[in-house]
Each structure stands twice: as C-alpha cells, then as structure tokens.
C-alpha cells in the first residue's frame, strides 16, 4: 500500500498530471520501452560546450545521451574509444594526433566527419564563443586532416587534454548543421550523434528522448527516455514511491534506506567522484585572516557529519583530491580541533561572546543533506566564535556568482572531477586564471603555474600533492566529504552505477 505524507502528496499532484500527459502506451509496453527518470536539475541549455551548463557535472547524464564524445568513459572511470578510435602525442609531445571513427551518422542522417571534430575543438578553444575552458581546447591548433587521421600542433602542452575529451565540454557537434541554423536554431532543434535523439522539450518540465537506432555503439534498452525535472528532493521521493517515475537519484539518505527496503523497489549507493566543499573567497577582510580560515576548518567535525548526518554514505576528505583521484595523498591530515579554533580566533580578537561574522551560501536539496550539512557546520562554528549567516540559492546562481568572483565569503558547492585528475580538481578550483576559482592569490599561482603543463607525469602528480598540502596548511578552501550517490529504482530494472555520478540512460536496462 502506498503511504505518502502531505508534502509528498502535494508534490506529486503536478507530477501525476505530467505522467498522464507523457503516457500513451499500455503499462506493459511502457515497462519494456519507456524509462522515466525523476532528475534533480533542470536543463538550461542544449549546447554542451559553452556557458555555465557545460561545467555542471549532473547535466552530463543528459548531454551524454544526446551527444557523443571523442573519448569514451566506462562506469569505472576507465577510458575507451569513442568518436576517436586512437589518440596520442608524438615522442616530444609537440604534436597531437587522433584517428576518427568511420561509419558514424548524425541524428539527421548526415555523415560524421573529421571536419566536425576539428571545428568543434577550434570553436571550444575560441574564448569569443563562450567556452568555460577555452584554454584547454586552445592548447592545440594548426589542424591537418588526412583521411580519418587528424594531427595538430601543441601550442601549450596540456597533459589532460585527451582526458577532457571524455569530460565537461568535450563533445563534438555537427559543423554543417550548427553553422546553418546558428546557436538559436540549435537550441530549438538540437542534434548530436549520441545514443538518443531529442523528441520533445517542455521548459523546466521534461525532456523526452527517442532511441537512436543508427548509433554506432551499444543501443539503449528503451525506445523512449524521459527526464522529468524535479529539483525538490521530497518530490523525487514521491515520484519513485508513487511509481510515476522509474528511477531517481540524489535523495536524502534516510529516504534511500527506507525506499530500497520497500517491495518493488531497489537501490544502489556507491562512492562517486563528487565531493562536498566550501569555497573561500578572498575579498572580504574576514577571509584574509588565516586564523579565521583555519579556525573555521578545525571546528568542523567531518566524521560526525559523514556518520550521523549522511548515515555513513560519505568519506571525510582533507584535500580536493579525493580517494581514487590521481593525486590523492592520505598523508595530508586536517584535524578536528575546536579548542585550537578558539585559540586562533582569540589571537584575532574573536570569541563566542564576540564572534567573527560572515555569510555562507548553499544549495538546498541539490545534493542529499547539503543545506542540513551547512546548518550543522554553522552550529559547530557558533561554539568556537564564528557567527555565519546562511543564504540559500539555486545551483545556477552559484555558477553566475562564481564566474563574476562575487560569491559570499564562503559558499558550499558540489565539485565533480569525473576524470580524477588534479588539474580538474585542485587546479580549476584554486588557480586564479580559472573562472571556477574563488580564492585567487599569487603565492598559490606561483606553485600551480609550473606544474600545469608539466610533461613528466610523476613530477606533475608530486607537484599537485605539494599544492594540496600547502592549501591545507593555509586554509584556502574547505574540503568536506566525498559523496556516495543514492539511486532508487523499480526492481524490474537493472542500474549500473557510474563512478562519475552521471545517471546515463544507457546504464539502465530491464532486469
């Protein structure tokens, strides 16, 4: 028997109407041919290569369904051939080369060509086109095409560029179609070369996809896939419990434990590359005080947060390079020491009776217990002499403020580094030239700059570990936990968990 509380029932009202609108086949046929995902974010743009959406890790599940990438990535984070079958550098790493897959067609039936690859990389490397990471794609140029082989000059060596081809913004778009219809026309009718095609899009309500039966790789198990946009966590619980959706993700962990035990439902919850962290912006004077920053860090009981608030579905971390990342260093420790926090604050003239005050921003429901985590941290701070005001915002607002270097003194964020490379975690989060950094200082830039393009891999990783240690000592950012991702689904389905956190439709099938 279905039991919903009042809030869940109200949340389900609109969802039930939407489900009715989207239905049109028998229940048994739907079970075989249609998958409905109660998704936790909206889709602001269909272009996976430009703008803030392009670097939102969660949306990659949709982008990977519609578009294809030069390099593929398996659920265990290993890389595989994608639109490229082979790739690499010459011996002295002054040239890059790529072999392009033959026999691929775009959703409109036109052939995919090496020219599409070159055009997409050149477009992403031009800052005028709005790429969030033009410096990545602009690191190679002077492309030459010979049959299916592409060669390029390495303008500035980037050891991660082929990894980026399986990561954020690393998508190939159709040159002829895009140049014909323009950005506006592409948003109205996007086409890609991925396993699913866009069938219908209704603003912030839903996106319906149809299987691409001409896809070069493994075909999706479902003819129709619907991403139903349900940002509110309680509403996603109602969606899966009522049966209106077949699978959902990122719900509160206590609800995950409850729902997976119910007849007809199942669940998986495994570690992913996403981490919870707090950006520190070095603009207001309070954050320029190292005593304040370190006091805030030492006052946080991460073990308690992971065990009690997150029910054990998280791993406390001391750096932005979490377990599984290439530069993870377990020797770097950050203690929980509230007494030391009090001493540091006292040295700067603060106390529980005369606290330092600042604002902290956070999402609410974007990740399980994100708001509650910040509430708990603010409570821990209050005991040592920190009075933080919480401001709640949507994730899109975070991207807008971060790009303008206008985040609050502290801001919670979910950072995703699906390729596990330190350049894409510590690097982009902490290097001043990066549009994604909040702390911007010369001392840190002087350490990061030389290793950004280091060709010796062992030396590069050692350099990043040294950067992580320095950041921990200075208190330039607050790493909190590495997340586990809760996914609940109907027991008639099989879901393969993805370590990147992207709930891709191709990883779901009938059991």
Secondary structure, DSSP 8 states (H G I E B T S, - for coil): -----HHHHHHHHHHHHHHHHH--S-HHHHHHHEEEEEESS----S-SSSTGGGG-GGGHHHHHHHSB-SEEE-TTS-EEESSEEEEEE-TTSSEEEEEE-SS-B-TTS-B--HHHHHHHHHHHH-GGGT-TTHHHHTTEEEEEEETTEEEEEESS--TTHHHHTTSTT--B--HHHHHHHHHHHHHHS---SSSEEEEEEETTTEEEEEE-TT-SS---S-SEEEEEE--SHHHHHHHHHHTSSSEEES--HHHHHHHHTSTTEEEEEEEEEEEEEEEE-TTSHHHH-HHHHHHHHHT--HHHIIIIISTT-EEE-SSSS-TTSTT--TT------HHHHHHHHHHTT--SSS-EEEEEEE-SSSSTTHHHHHHHHHHHHHHHTEEEEEEE--HHHHHHHHHTT---SEEEEEEE-TT--GGGTHHHHH-TTSTT-S---HHHHHHHHHHHT-S-HHHHHHHHHHHHHHHHHHT-EEEEEEEEEEEEEETTEEE---TT----GGGEEE-
